[in-house]
Structure formats: C-alpha cells, structure tokens
Amino acid sequence: MSTLHAAIILPFILAVGVPLLKRLPGKPHPGWAVLLGPAALFIYFLAQIPLVQSGRGIVSSIPWISSLGIEFTVVLDGLSLLFALLISGIGTLVVLYSIFYMDKEKEAVHRFYIYLLLFMGAMLGVVLSDNLIVLYGFWELTSISSFLLIAFWHHRERSRYGAFKSMLITVFGGLAMLAGFVLIYIMTGTFSVREIVQNVDMIRGHSLMLPALVLVLLGAFTKSAQFPFHIWLPDAMEAPTPVSAYLHSATMVKAGLYLVARFTPVFSGQAVWFWLVSAVGLTTLIFGSFKAIKQTDLKAMLAFSTISQLGLIMALLGLGSASGYFTDVQQSLFYSKATMAAIFHLMNHAVFKGALFMVVGIVDHETGTRDIRKLGGLMSLMPVTFTVALIGTFSMAGLPPFGGFLSKEMFFTAVLNTREMGIWSMQTWSLWFPIIAWIASVFTFAYSMVLLFRTFTGKFQAEQLKNQPHEAPVGMLISPVIMASLALVFGLFPGLLSYSLIEPAMASILPGLLAPGEKFQVSIQFWHGWTPEVFMTLGVIAAGILIFSLQPKVKALNSPGFARFSLNSVYDTGLRTMERSSRWLTNKYMTGSVRHYLIYIFTFFVVVLGAIMFAFDGFSLDMSSYAPVTIYEAAILLALILAALAVPFANSRLLAIILTGAVGYMVTLFFVIFRAPDLALTQLIVETVSVTLFLLCFYHLPKLKKELSVLKFKLTNFLISLGVGVMVTLIALSALSAGSSHPFESISKFFLEASYKLAGGKNVVNVILVDFRGFDTMLEIVVLGIASLGIYAMIRLNLDEEQDVQLPSPTLSADKQAGAKLTPPRSNDVILRMTSRVAMFIILTFSLYLFFAGHNDPGGGFIGGLMTSAALVLLAIAFGMEVMRKIVPLDFRKVMATGLLIAFLTGLGSLAFGVPFLSHAFGHVHVPIMGEVELATAVIFDLGVYLTVVGVTMTIILEIGRDR
C-alpha cells in the first residue's frame, strides 16, 4: 500500500477511533485529536508540490477485481493535488473552527466528527482515484456522508428535508454518471482515466459518445448545484456552519467542477460539451447572483452566492474546452486562458467563501440570528469579524487588491475572447457571453455590499437580537482570519500559485496542448493598461452601487418572487405525486395477506423460469449417468417423507418440533452416505440449535388447539403448488442431465486441483469458504450479525430488565399467581445435569479440533462455532440461563463484533502487501517435536467466522430465552 492510499484511508481510520475519545480522562474536546488528521494530510500534500511541479506525479495501484478492470489506482497530478490541498487544508481550518463553535456538552460532537472524517476521506478518494468505478464509490459516499452532516440536527424538520433533498438529487446525478462511465468503458474497454485520455480517439465519433457525455455532465451538474439542480444547496444550509464552510464552499460542491475538469481532455473540442458546460454555467451564474440579492437570511445569501460562483467556474471550464478544437497551438493557448481563470478562481472562491461562511456563523453564534433585517451596527462591537467580512466580500465582489479581483478580470478576458471564436455558431452568440458575465458581476457586487454593510453598518437593533453581541473568542477567529489573509495574499502575490499549483493543474486538464517538457505560461498581474476588462470593472462598480442603494426600495430586488412557480415547488409537487402514486400502487397488491404474497412470488417464479427454460431449450432428461438407489437411501428417504407428512397431524407443538428435527437429521444421514462430512456436521449442529430455538420460541405460545373446519378446494392454490413442484423437479433433472453437453466446464474441477496448490488446504469446502469465496463468507457473517441484532432489538423493545414478570399457572389461584415470580427455565433432570458437565467439555474440545483441523480435514470456523454454541446451549438447558451467564460472563454481541472485526482486518491486511482484499497466504515451518506445521492466514479469517457464529447464535438464544 502506497502513502497515497494511506492518505485516503487515514480519515476513515480516524472516524473509527473517534468514539474511543469519549474515554479519555478529563473528556477534552474531540476536535483537538481530530485536528491532527487533516493537518498531517495537508503537510503531506504540501510536500508533494515540487514532485508534481516537475511533471512526475505519483501513480500507485492495488489490485481489486482485475478480471473486470477494477483496480484501486490512485494518481497525484496537478489537478488532484490542488483539490487534495483544498480538502485537507480547509478541512484543518474547519475542524479548528468547529472546536469553538460546537459545544461538546450540548452537541453530539463525536458523531459530528465521524461524519466529517467520512466525508473528508470520500472526497480524497474522489479526486485521487484513477479508476472510474472506485471514483463512483467514493462519489456516492460523499452524498451519504453529506446527508448525515446536513441532518446533524435531525430534530429539526428543515434539516431532515434539506438532507433528503440533497441526497436525492446528488444520488440521481451519481447514478446517471455511473451509466456514463459504463458507456465510456464500452467504447474504450477500460475504467482507467489515464488510459481513456490516451485512447480518446476511440470515443470521438462513436455513437455512444453523446449519451456518455450527457450522463457524465448530469453527475457534475447535480453535485455542483448547477441550474436547474441547484435547489438542494440553499436547503442544505440547515447544516451547522462548519459543515457549510467545508462542504458547500470548498469541497463537495467543487466535486462536479473536478469531474468536468478531469473529463475535459476526453470531451474538449466537442461542440455539445462546450455549449452544455458554458451555457449551464452562465445560466447558473446570473440566476444565482440575482437570487442572492433577494435573500434576507445570511446563509441563504451565501448559498445562492455559491451557486453563482460555481456557475462562473463551470462556464470558464466550458470556454476553455474550446482549446481542444484547434490544431494551431497559439489558438489553443489563447482559449486555454479560460481554464487558467477557472483554476485561479476556484482557489480564490474556496478561501473567501469559507471565510464568509465562518463570519456568518460567528454572527449567528453571537447575536442569535442570521436575519439581515434584524442586524446592523455590529462593526464597532465585532471589529475583527468585520475586517474578515470586508476582505471576503470585497474579494467576492472583485475589488482590488484581493485575489477575487484578479480572477474576475481573467473571467472578463475569457468571455471577451469568445468574440474571436468563429466556430459552433459563436459568430451569432458570442456577444451574449460578456453581457451575461457583466450583468452577473453587477449583482455579485451588489449582494456583496448588502452582506457587508447591512450587517455591520447602520443602526444597531439590540431589541431584535436574542443575545448581546460581542467579538467572538480568539479560537473561533483563527480560521476565518487565515482564509481572509490568503484572499489578500493571493491578490498581492499571485505568482506564488502560478507555477506551483495553477500550471500543473492546467497540464492535467489540457495535457495535449503542449509538447513534452513544455509548460504553460501563467502570468497574473494587476495592471495591463486601460483594457476593456478595466472598463467593465468600473461599470460593475458603478451599476453595483446603484443597485445596492435601490435594493431596499425596489420590490424586484428584495421580494422572494413567485414561490408558487419556483423549481422548489416543482420538486415538492413532483415528490408528493410520486409518493401518492407509489402508495396507491403498493396498496393494490400489499393486502396484508401472506397467501397473496406467496401467490405473487411463486407465480413469478414459475412463469419467468419456465419461459427462460423453454426459450433456450433448457429442459432435458438423461438418466443414464445416475447411480442406483441403495436400500439405505430408500429407507432414509421413506423416513424423511413420513416425518414431513406427520408434521401437520401432530397433536402438540413438541411433537411437531421433534418431527421437524427428524426431517433435518434424515438429511444429515444423506450427507453421510454421500460422503460429505462437512455438510453432515453442519446440518447436524444447525438442526440441533434450530430445535432448541423452536423450543424456546414455542415456550411463549399458548397450548396448541385444533379446530374442525371444512376444507374447500382452491384451484389457484393447486395450480401454483403443482407448477412450483413440477418446475423445480424439471430444473433439477435438467441440471443433472446436462452433463457433458453443458457448454461450460464444471468449476468443481478447478477447486479440486487448486485447493491445495493455491490455498494450502486439502478440505475443498473450507478453502472455498475462507479463500476462494471469502468475500461472500464475510458478507454472510455480516448479514448474520445484522439479523441477530435485529432479534435482540425486537425483544428488548418491550422488555424491562428490572421488572418481575408473572408466570400464569392453571394450578395456582389468582392470589398465589400474583406473588409467583417467573423462574428461569432449566432442567430438573439430575442425569442430564451430571452428564452435561462432562459432555460440555467434550463438545468444546471437539469444536476447537474442528476449528483448527478445518483447513485440511472436515471442520472449519463455521462448524466449530456452531459446535461451541451447542455446548453453551446444553449448559443453559441443564443449569439455566442465569447459571450459564455466570459461568461464561461474556457479552456475545461484543464477541460477534470482535469476530467481524477480525475477518475485516484480515482482508484489509492483504492490501498492505499490494494484493487484492482478502487474499491469503500460507507456508510451512518446522516446530520442534511437532515437526513441519502449516501456517495459513485463512485460519485468522476463519477465527473471525468462528467468533461471529458463536456471538450470533448465543445472542439470539439468550435473548429469546430471557424473554418472559
């Protein structure tokens, strides 16, 4: 595993460790420990700048599903380094800010940091992954973790609404993006972004290029809140301010921009890409800026401001993609200036918007409101906060000497350059680009002034505020002051970024423009003379001041507009309509009748399988290879049938359980005859434990009563029963009859030959479970664990440990029953109790033998775990649950969790050696006296299975047994 892989995994490891911080003496704020993670990551990525600047970068890969072309490959180039620095650097400042913003006594801060670290790791995975499938996995994890962060205050209805809306829209875009990735794979035969860029000629001109392009952009537009998918971002402002400062200014909303930048080498030079990206970006820019000035909530204003600024960067990326159309290098470099402006403004926006979100959080924290109508006159009371707000708003408005001024000038240059673009009907439409850019900049200037001066100047309204405002604590000011300082530094010294971050990022976005060894010329200066850009800026300031002064008086500039016809109302109405329609449809077939549900399932089963078998001529019958039926098999089969037929006629539940167990034990005998000792042992123990569970469950039920009723013949039931029976029989016979005529060779031959050679085990069944299909086994034990916890939760739902439950008895009077307490069930059989003392140790010893011998002989972790559980069940039956708990004072839920953790860590450990997850190794060592001994890592995984099975089984049995 490379250091770059470790950088992605580190936040997830920290997230797992956060709950342990609760046990620290003195209970310090967990943010101080969490702060070390992103700080270390930032320092690491900062140290990689010289390497990436030289053009070398880092590429490292861990095999995963090689047969499908899915590898955990990470790449650190100019673009990914830029985003990694934003994620880790601003993440560090946000964590520091949150320490003073989030009260550890009033807020669930440990949960907060778990969610935040999950998001940080997911974002690093997105920007560093080279494989599209891995990228998609991290992409959706950002949606899930952001959902948890937005809904952090889940007791608020608006928080839940905003979280659900954000996840619904971004996950929809993510699924569309996944479909686009699949289409790209079909065209290129690879999921690697680097290989796709190298084989871009295979995509251009392909019939699937257009749908792939549109689907990928859907993912980008939804994530980066582009019109009309922007509606989730304002509602996401219900999250705590540190979340807004991190997710919605610097990281999550930038993921869509990253995706567009990453796929620019693939789709640049395509008219559809150019028009979609630039047009959607410009529409979002002007729409967001106009909506921002109408807001009265400071965070809502910043939300629409963010939407607008994201549209600006998106438009620049679209304009820059035109450079891929031209063959002349000078022309391409001329239009690549838009890409340069996009990169520079992306960094500027991250610092000034992050600072402004923190300022709004401070204002809300100190005054108790974000309503701009109640604020004013805070400049003298909060001078440091005002200074940070001034730098942030002036940079956002595009005023010198801040970084935002430079990137805004570069934006004007890019849109003015479109006038010379004589392709894609730009002769007609190029004039609109600078017009829209200028109008949007006017509104940007106006709402920036509204945010600053309406909040910090004017009349102080103390009666409108919940709290007496004062300057924020120093700790809360550190982060916004640092980001505001960076906004000033980026403006005064842009050369610091020119060739350290901007040029390497451009080389990653537009790799084909320059010859190897050449570099882009990045020249960012304050003064270029009296250019059109300067006059546009002067016009922006003049018009912006006019709109700022008119804003309180003009209804069009301060009213919310037509809410009835807004995109939010369309979303809400559409969602309600779909919910009502799905509820109506569901009520039509979800009748509450199990019989109806079985009819649906079995009918589908018969019709679909029958149609497939008929369509592909799958039915066949060849009995020539069948072995003759022996007298033993016939006797066991007859006993099995008789036991099964007797179950419905049993007069008591105990007899029914015995007969059911007899059916299982007959199956065990079949496995013995067929020489399948592993299956026989498993079936035997499972049947024993199942019978115990049945007895515990039926203990709570009233006595079985039979009623006489006239049975009516039901044709539907008859046909379905007959159809299922016939279909299963025909499929089984056809599978057995396929034999040598089957087009595929049986995989059993591979397992028999490779079991010892590749996995070091002679027990093929166990080797399949823990090695060849180890991932399946791990998921199965996870499912078992979830099921046991579900049973535990259901029983505990109405069970009070402190309450004495009365045991009704028909032999006691009502008065005596009232005083009688329930005695935990146990056997009074002296012989059973004496025998079980010896038998239990024999069974436990045998279970350990089965566990250790399982790799080469019959046994394994699953069988050993069941056998151990059987010994503990015997102890509980003989001596009672309470005695068993005293003898074995274990929390079996923790035993189960330990087993799952061991299994997972065993799989994770293989990644450290550069091999796929859950890869195993084995070897032989010489031990004195014992001789040569085989050691296999699969045994460690099997230990996890063993502990999980014991924990699951005993959790279920003990909870059912203690339920009175």
Salt bridges, closest charged atoms under 4 A:
ASP77 OD2 - ARG262 NH1 2.79
ASP130 OD1 - ARG194 NE 3.52
ASP235 OD1 - ARG158 NH2 2.66
ASP235 OD2 - LYS165 NZ 2.65
ASP297 OD1 - ARG370 NE 3.18
ASP364 OD2 - ARG370 NH1 3.48
GLU366 OE2 - HIS365 ND1 3.10
GLU366 OE1 - HIS470 NE2 3.22
ASP371 OD2 - ARG373 NH2 2.94
GLU409 OE2 - LYS408 NZ 3.38
GLU503 OE1 - LYS519 NZ 3.89
GLU745 OE2 - LYS749 NZ 3.71
ASP776 OD2 - ARG773 NH2 2.37
GLU801 OE1 - ARG796 NH1 3.65
GLU801 OE2 - ARG962 NH2 2.99
ASP804 OD2 - LYS821 NZ 3.14
GLU882 OE2 - ARG885 NH1 3.24
ASP891 OD2 - ARG893 NH2 3.34
GLU934 OE1 - HIS924 NE2 3.87
GLU959 OE1 - ARG796 NE 3.25
GLU959 OE1 - ARG962 NH1 3.71
